[in-house]
Amino acid sequence: MPLIVEPNLAVPDAFYETLIEAHGDLTDEQSAEMNAALILLLANHIGDMEIIREALQRARQSVQR
């Protein structure tokens, strides 16, 4: 199964709001730790290293200028 890169969230604004709320009262360090934990949980859920590698590559490319 390939990495889904087309919009796939039924309600993307609800996801964003939930994500922001989850970070609400965290320090910058706690927020970074939470992001790392979330990434590991989602990577475990995906379970396919090819997809995970592609997602990491695309994410990195999105921040390289």
N, C-alpha and C positions, 0 to 999 in steps of 0.2 A: 504494500500500500504506500503510495507516495505521500510526501508532506503536503498537507492542505494549505495553500497560500492565498486562496480566494477567501473573501469574507465568509465566515462560517458561524458567527454568533447570531442567534435569533434577535437578541436585544443588546447590541454592543455597548450602548450607554449604561445599561444596568450593570454589565460587567465592570466597566470603568468606575462607576460609582461604588460598587462593592469593593473593588481593589483599593480605591482611595480611602474608604472608610476603614478597611482592615489595617491601614498604615496610620490612621488618625493620630493616636497619642504616642507613637513610637519615636525614639530618638533616631538620628540618621543611621547609627550603627545597628540598632534593632531593626530598622527598616531594611537595611542591606542583608541582615541575617534572615529576615522573613522572606525576602526575595530569593535568597539562595535555597531556603527550605522549600519554597513553592516550586522552584525549578526542579529540585530533586524529586519532589512528589510527582510532578507532571511527567518528568522523564521516566520515572518508574512506571507510571500509568501507561505511557506510550510503549515502553519496553523494546523498541526496535532501534538498535544502534545506528542503522543507516539513516533513519528519519531524524534521530537525535543529532547526528553529525551534520546533516543538511540544515536543520533548524539553527544549530550553533553557528554554522558558517554564514547563513543568511543574516542572523542577528548581528554577527561581528561586522559583516560588510555594510550593514545599515548605519553603523557608527563610524566607520573608517571614511575619512575624507580625502 
